[in-house]
Amino acid sequence: MPHTSFHGIIPPIVTPLNNDGTVNYADLEKLVEHLIASGVNGLFPLGSTGQVAYLTDADRIAIVKAVCRASSGRVPVIAGAIDLTAARVAESAHKLLDAGADAIVATAPIYAISDEGEIADHFRTIRAAIDAPLFAYDIPVRVHRKLSQKLLVDLGTEGVLVGVKDSSGDDVGFRRLIAMNEAAGHPLALFTGHEVVVDAMALVGADGAVPGLANVDAAAYVRLWNAAKRRCQDGYRRTGISQSPV
């Protein structure tokens, strides 16, 4: 699945829970149906908004199975394989792919203190172990390390990464990543996780957004994204500048 298959609004879906803390699968499937009916372009279970850190391995697999069953292939499912080491991420990723996920999202190493070369090898090891697109999840508030623009673009150019979900809150850095990615031939699909700047990031060239608030009003985010992209296209037509595919 090429990176151009991933675009637009891809909500990091919440995990509905019962009062006893077990997963409410009936409500989860209703949420998936609601999001797809709202026009979203994909689904991201097992992210931070989905409370991935609090779920058992069995629950993670069952959640992805439920999401994939409910979505029935109508949109891509990008599942978070969030764990401590590349080996553990790869093991989890295999199970999530077997459950129906189309792509995997992974962070930098969480527990170990790693330099940039070791982080690059972490992603290379994961990608070598799975036959599926791999996204980097840039979330320094959780892993205490910001992924550099050069690292990400280099890994995209190598074919290790197909995209990035940027939850760093560094909007200037994200704009620089967009520019570097474009200069390298657009090897990465770039998604902002900063839900209050979705329109601005669309206008400067982001491929999509992963806004947690889309769980509340997905249709509004879809309208916002489409309107921003129409404005981009109108601007390109007026100036005669060619537009990169998104």
C-alpha positions in Angstrom: 0.0 0.0 0.0 1.8 3.2 -1.1 1.9 6.3 1.0 -0.6 8.1 -1.2 -3.2 5.6 0.0 -3.0 7.4 3.4 -4.5 10.9 3.4 -7.1 13.2 4.9 -8.8 12.8 8.3 -7.8 9.6 10.2 -9.2 9.8 13.7 -7.2 8.2 16.6 -10.3 6.3 17.7 -11.2 6.1 21.4 -11.6 2.7 23.1 -15.1 2.7 24.7 -15.0 0.9 28.1 -17.6 -0.6 30.4 -17.9 0.4 34.0 -15.8 -2.5 35.0 -13.0 -1.5 32.7 -13.6 -4.1 30.0 -13.8 -3.0 26.3 -17.3 -2.2 25.1 -17.1 -3.8 21.6 -20.6 -2.9 20.7 -20.0 0.8 21.2 -16.6 0.5 19.4 -18.3 -0.9 16.3 -20.9 1.8 16.5 -18.2 4.4 16.7 -16.4 3.0 13.6 -19.7 3.1 11.6 -20.3 6.7 12.7 -16.8 7.8 11.7 -17.0 6.2 8.3 -20.4 7.7 7.7 -18.9 11.1 8.6 -16.5 10.7 5.7 -13.2 9.9 7.4 -10.3 8.6 5.3 -9.0 6.0 7.7 -9.0 4.8 11.3 -6.2 4.7 13.8 -6.9 2.3 16.8 -4.5 1.8 19.6 -3.0 5.3 19.8 -2.7 7.4 22.9 -6.4 8.5 22.5 -7.3 4.8 22.3 -5.7 4.2 25.7 -3.2 1.7 24.2 -1.0 1.8 27.3 -3.7 0.5 29.5 -4.8 -2.4 27.3 -3.7 -6.0 27.5 -2.2 -7.7 24.4 -5.4 -9.7 24.0 -7.5 -6.6 24.1 -5.3 -4.9 21.6 -5.8 -7.7 19.1 -9.5 -8.0 19.8 -9.9 -4.2 19.3 -8.2 -4.3 15.9 -10.3 -7.3 14.9 -13.5 -5.4 15.9 -12.4 -2.2 14.0 -11.5 -4.1 10.9 -14.7 -6.2 11.0 -16.8 -3.0 11.4 -14.9 -1.1 8.7 -15.0 -4.0 6.2 -12.2 -2.6 4.1 -14.0 0.7 3.4 -11.0 2.7 4.8 -7.5 1.8 5.8 -6.9 0.7 9.4 -3.5 1.9 10.9 -2.9 0.2 14.2 -0.5 1.3 17.0 2.1 -1.3 18.0 3.4 0.6 21.0 6.0 -1.2 23.0 9.5 -1.0 24.6 11.8 -2.5 22.0 11.9 -3.2 18.2 11.5 -7.0 18.8 8.4 -6.5 21.0 6.9 -4.0 18.5 7.5 -6.4 15.6 5.9 -9.2 17.6 2.9 -7.1 18.4 2.7 -5.8 14.8 2.5 -9.3 13.4 -0.5 -10.0 15.6 -2.2 -6.7 14.6 -1.7 -7.3 10.9 -3.1 -10.9 11.3 -6.1 -9.2 13.0 -6.7 -7.2 9.8 -4.7 -3.9 10.2 -3.3 -2.4 6.9 -0.4 -0.5 8.5 1.5 -0.1 11.7 2.4 2.9 13.8 5.4 2.7 16.1 7.2 5.2 18.3 10.9 5.6 19.0 12.2 3.3 21.8 10.3 4.1 25.0 12.4 2.9 27.9 16.0 2.8 26.5 17.9 6.0 26.0 18.9 5.9 22.3 20.8 8.2 20.0 19.6 9.1 16.5 21.4 6.2 14.9 19.9 3.7 17.3 16.5 5.2 16.7 16.9 4.8 13.0 17.9 1.2 13.4 14.9 0.6 15.7 12.6 1.6 12.8 14.7 -0.4 10.3 14.4 -3.5 12.4 10.7 -3.2 12.8 10.2 -2.6 9.0 12.4 -5.5 8.1 10.3 -7.8 10.3 6.9 -6.9 8.9 5.3 -6.9 5.4 3.3 -3.8 5.8 3.6 0.0 5.7 5.2 1.5 8.8 4.4 5.0 10.3 6.6 6.8 12.8 4.7 8.2 15.7 6.5 11.4 16.9 5.3 11.9 20.4 8.1 13.3 22.6 5.8 13.9 25.6 5.6 10.1 25.9 9.0 8.9 24.7 11.0 12.0 25.7 12.7 12.2 22.3 11.8 14.4 19.3 12.3 12.7 15.9 14.4 14.9 13.7 13.2 16.0 10.2 16.4 14.5 8.7 15.9 11.2 10.4 12.3 10.9 9.2 13.0 12.0 5.6 16.0 9.7 5.3 14.0 6.7 6.5 11.2 7.6 4.1 13.7 7.8 1.2 15.1 4.4 2.3 11.6 2.9 2.2 11.6 2.2 5.9 8.8 4.6 6.7 5.7 5.3 4.7 4.6 8.2 6.8 4.7 10.2 10.1 2.1 11.0 12.7 3.4 14.2 14.3 2.1 14.7 17.8 5.1 16.8 19.0 3.2 20.1 19.1 6.1 21.6 17.2 4.3 23.2 14.3 7.3 25.1 13.1 9.2 21.8 13.0 6.3 20.1 11.2 6.4 22.8 8.5 10.1 22.2 8.1 9.4 18.5 7.8 6.8 19.2 5.0 9.4 21.3 3.1 12.2 18.7 3.5 9.8 15.9 2.5 8.8 17.8 -0.6 12.4 18.5 -1.5 13.2 14.8 -1.2 10.4 13.9 -3.6 7.6 13.4 -1.1 8.5 9.9 0.2 6.4 10.3 3.4 2.7 10.9 4.0 2.7 13.5 6.8 -0.1 13.8 9.3 -0.4 16.4 12.0 -1.8 15.3 15.4 -2.2 18.9 16.5 -6.0 19.2 16.2 -6.3 23.0 16.4 -4.0 23.7 13.4 -5.5 21.2 11.0 -6.5 23.9 8.5 -3.1 25.6 8.6 -1.2 22.4 8.1 -3.4 21.4 5.2 -2.7 24.7 3.6 1.1 24.3 3.9 1.2 20.8 2.5 0.3 18.2 5.1 -1.2 15.0 3.7 -3.7 14.5 6.5 -4.5 14.9 10.2 -5.1 12.6 13.1 -7.2 14.8 15.4 -8.6 13.3 18.7 -11.5 15.6 18.6 -12.7 13.9 15.4 -14.2 11.3 17.7 -16.6 14.0 18.8 -17.2 15.7 15.4 -15.6 13.9 12.6 -17.8 15.4 9.9 -16.6 18.9 10.8 -13.0 17.9 10.5 -13.7 16.3 7.1 -15.4 19.5 5.9 -12.5 21.6 7.3 -9.9 19.4 5.6 -11.7 19.3 2.2 -12.2 23.1 2.3 -8.6 23.7 3.0 -7.5 21.4 0.2 -9.9 23.0 -2.2 -8.4 26.4 -1.4 -4.9 24.9 -2.0 -6.0 23.6 -5.4 -7.6 26.9 -6.3 -4.4 28.7 -5.4 -2.3 26.4 -7.5 -4.6 26.9 -10.5 -4.5 30.7 -10.2 -0.7 30.7 -9.9 0.0 28.0 -12.4 2.1 26.1 -9.8 1.9 22.3 -10.1 0.6 20.5 -7.0 2.2 17.5 -5.4 -0.2 14.6 -4.9 -1.7 14.1 -1.5 
